[in-house]
Amino acid sequence: MSATRLLSTIAIALVAALGCALVGLGWGSSDLGAGQIIRGLLTNSLDPMQQTILLNARVPRVLFAAVVGAALASSGAVFQTVLRNPLADPYILGVSGGAALGGTLFLTLGSAALGGFVFGVPAAAFVGALGALALIFGVERWTPAGRTSNYVLLLTGVVFNAFASAIIMFLKSIVSAQKAQELLFYLMGSLAVEGMALSTLLGCAAAVTLCILGLIWFARDLNAISLGDDDAATLGVDVARVRWWTVLISSIAVAVAVAFSGLIGFVGLVVPHGVRLLVGPDHRVLIPTCAIAGAGFLILSDLIARSVFGLFSSTLPVGVITALIGAPLFVFFLWRSMRPT
């Protein structure tokens, strides 16, 4: 791919994502639409109240949605390549479930002893994500090669998610009602940023950006691995090293996202498949475009959750919207992968 095509593709994706962000910024309970925001920024005519609403409520929420969406989508694209499984997704494989289990264990058992929510939950979520991945790679190592190996991995992820959910439910049943409510909001998948410090939000954005840049660094090697391990080794790629580093970096991104947003599923499945249809399988453009598209996708999903159910004075968790979109597509991708070739 030429540099011109690469840059033009990313530029188009950025414009689309910025459009999604503008729509997200323009929706809220107060009378401050996208047109007013544009005019206000161009003419510096926003009054203090409007500036407060924009900077303290809407910008942080849209930025957080973009960060979480970018982390989940870019990680999903890499998991699909490394595991050679088009149905791979951090949520379905159990990586998100492992991160949620780690974060829940810390919130339930560790926070009282160690404190430090800002750093403790992400660290626990990261350990949980790595534990889930260790299980997946262990199953992959002992599964005979063939078409059924993909489904064994998926079933492993489903079983692990059920196991993690059982432990989480047990923990919820033994804690106080206040702590159980805290865990419930953590697990439902929410992009609410009330109470989140600006430094924490910027730290999440910086960590996810570094992870995405790290994945882009391995883009050429991932292109070779997508041809098969033997072909990649023939081309001089150290497959084991690349697989280890890309999985580690992806797990860090997922852990950061899940630690602060809770479980938001199917973003890493839907977005990479859609982007791959538009830009092709070249990871040099696929990974950055997935990150940008994932940001736009989750901003719009959050907008749907806030707007549609806002009519009933309620805000639906964004994870419900992504599941409603992703679950039927997952069934379609599964059906397509099972068709005779």
N, C-alpha and C positions, 0 to 999 in steps of 0.2 A: 504494500500500500504506500502510495506517495505521501509526502509530508503535507502537500496541499489538501489531498482528500481527507487525511487524518484530521487536520486542523478544521477544515470546513464541517466535517461531521460533528466534531465536538462543539463547534460554535453553534450549529443548528440545535443540538441538544441543550446547550446552555440557554439559548433564547427561549426554547420551549419550557425549560425548568423555571426560568425567571418569570415567564408568563403565569405558570402555576403558582409561584410564590406571590406574585402580585394579586392574583385572585384570592389566595389564602389571606393575605394582609388586608384585603378589602372586605372580608366577611367578619362580622361580629355583632354583639348585641347593641353596640352604640352606632350612631349614624355617621359612619366614616367609611365611605366606599373607596374602591380602587381609583376612580376618577379624581376624587378629592385628594387622595394621597399623592397622585402624580402631579396635580396642579400645585398642591401645597409644597412638594419638594422642589418643583421648578421655580416657584415664585416665593418660597420661604414664607408662606401665609398660614401655616398650621398654627392654631392657637395652643397655649400651654396644655390644655386638657387633651387635645388631639395628639400632641406630641407625647404626652404621658401614656395614653392608650396605645399608641403605635410602638413606642420604644420599650415599654415595660410589660406589655401583654402580647401583642401580636407578633412583633419581630422575634422575640425569644421562642415562641411556640413554632413558628414557621421554620426558624433556623434549626430547632431541635428535631422537627419532623424530617428536614432535609438530611441532617446528620445520620439519624437512625435509618432512613431509607437508603442512603448511600452505602452505609455499612452492610446492611442485610443483602442488598442487591449485588454488590461487587463480590461479597463472600459467596453468595449462591453461585455466581458464574464460575468462580474458581473451584468450588466443591464439585460442580458438575464435570469439570475437566479432570481434576485430580482423581476423583473416584470413578471416572468414566461412566457416569450415571446421569442421564438427562433428567431424572426425577429428584436429584440431590438438592436439598434445601436445608439451611441451618435448622429450621423448625421441624421438618419431617424426619431428618436424620437424628434428631434428639440433641443436637448441639445447643439449641436455644433452651430446651428442657433441662439439660445439664447445667447451663448457666443460671437458669431460674432456680434450680434446686440449690446450687451453691449460694446464690444470693439469699434465698429463703433460710437456709441453714444459718447463715451469718446473722440475718435479721433476728432469727429466733433464739439462737444459742450464743452467737459470738458478740453481738453488739453490746450486750450487757457487760461482758467481761473486757472487751477490747475497745469499744466505742469506735469513733472515726468512721462514720457512715460513708463519707465521701470516698475514702480509699478502701475501706473494708469490703463493701458490697462488690465493687468491680473486681477486686482481687479474688474474692470467693466465687464470683460468677466465672471468672477466667479459669480457675481450677476446675469448676464443674464442667465447663465447656471442653477442657482438655480431657477430663475423665470420660466424657461421652465419646470424644473422638478416639481415645485409646481403645474403647470397647468396639467402635466401628472398624478400626484398622485391625484389631484382633480377629474379629469375625471375618473380615476380608481375607486375612492371611490363611485362615483355615477353611475357607469355602472353595470348593472345586470351581475352576473357571468354567464359564458358560453363561447362557442367558439367565439361568435361575439365580446367579450370584447377585444380580441387581436387586431382585426381589427379596433375597435373604437380607441384604443390607437395609432395605426399606422396612422389612418386618422387624429387624433389630432396632431400628429407630423408633418404630411404633411401640414396641414392647418397652424400650427404655423410657419413652415418654410416659407410658402407663405406670411404670415403676416410680419414676420421679414424681408423677402426680399423686401416687398413693402416699409417698413419704411426705409430700407437701400437705396433703389433706390431714395426715396424722399430726403433723406439727401444728396445723391450724386448730386442731381439736384440743390440743393440750395447753395452748397459750390463752392469755386473757382476751376478752372480747375486743378491747382496743387494739391489741397486737394482731388479732385475727383480721380486723378491719384493715389494718395497715398492710398486711400480707395480701389481702384480697385485691386492694387497689394496685399493689405492686404487680400482681400476676395477671390482671385483666388486660394489660397492655394499654398504656395511656401516654399521651404526649403532653399532658398538663405540666407546666413549668412553674406553677406557683410554689414558692419556697425554694426553688433552685437558684443558687447563687450564680451570678454572671460568670465568675471565674470557673465554676464547675461546667457550665455550658460551653465556654470557650475551650476548656480542657478536653471535653468530649470531642469537639470539632477538630481540635489539633490532633488528638490521638487517631481518630478515624481517617483524617487526611493523610497522616503519615503511613497508616496501614495501606490505604489505597495506592499511594505512591510506591510503597514497597511491593505491592502486587504487580503494579505496572512494570517495575524493574525486572520481574520474572516473566514478562509477557512473551518474549521470544521463546523461552524455554517451555512455557505452557503451550505455545503453538506446536512445538515438537512433540510434547507429551500427548496432545490430542490425537496424534497419528498412531500412538501406541508406544508402550515402553521400549520395545526392541528397536523400533525406528528412531525413537528419541536418543537411545544410547548410541546407535550407529552415527547419529549426527553430533555426538560428543556431549550430550546433556547428561549430567549426573542426576538421574531421575529421582533417586532416594533423597538427595539433598534438596532438590527443588520442591519435591512433594512435602518434605518436612517443614521447610521454611514457609511455603505458601499456606499450608494448613495452619501453622502456628500464627501467622499474621492474620489470616481470616478469623481464627478463633479469638484473637485479641479484639478485632473489630466487632465481632458478634457479642463478646462479653461486655464491651463498653456499652453497646446499644441496649442489650437486655438488662444490664445492671440498673439503668436509669429509666428505661421505658417499659420494662416487663416483656411479656410474650406477645410478639406481633408476628404472625405466621404468614407464609406463602409469598412474601415480598421477594425472597431469594429464588423463588421458582418462577413466578409470573414474569418479572421484569427481564431476567436474562434471556428467556425464550423469546419474548417480544423483541428485545433489542437485537438478538442474534438474527432474527428474520429480516431486520432492517439494515444492519451493518455488516453481517457476516460473522464468521468464527474467529477472525484475527483478534487475539487478545490485546494487541496494542491499542485498538480502538474499542474493543468490546468492554474491557474493564472500566475505562473512564466514562464511556457512554452509559454503562449499566449504573455506575455511581450517580451520574446526573439524572438518569431516568428514574432510578429508585427514589431519589430525593423528590422529584416532581410527583411520582406516583403516591408516595405517602402523604405529601402535602394535600393532594386532592382527596385521598381517602379520609384524612382527618377533617377536611372541609365537609365531606358528605356526612361524617359522623356528627359534626357540630350543627350542620344546617338542617338536615332532614329531621333528625330527632329533636332539634331545638324547638320545633313547633310544639312539642309535648313538654317543653321546659325540662328536657333531659338531654344529656350528651352521651352517646353510645361510645364504648371503648373502641378505639380505631382498629384493634385486633379483630373485632367482629366483622368490620367492613372488609378487611383484607382476606379474611377467611371466606366470606360470602363470594368474593371474586375468585379467590385462588382454588377453593375446593373443587368446583366444577372443572376448572382448567386442569387440575391435577388428574382428575378422572380421565379427561380427554388425552392428556399426555401418556398416562398409563395404558389406555386402550391402544393408542398409536404405537407405543413401544412393543406391545404384545402381538401386533399384526405380523403374519408371516412375511418374511422378506424374500 
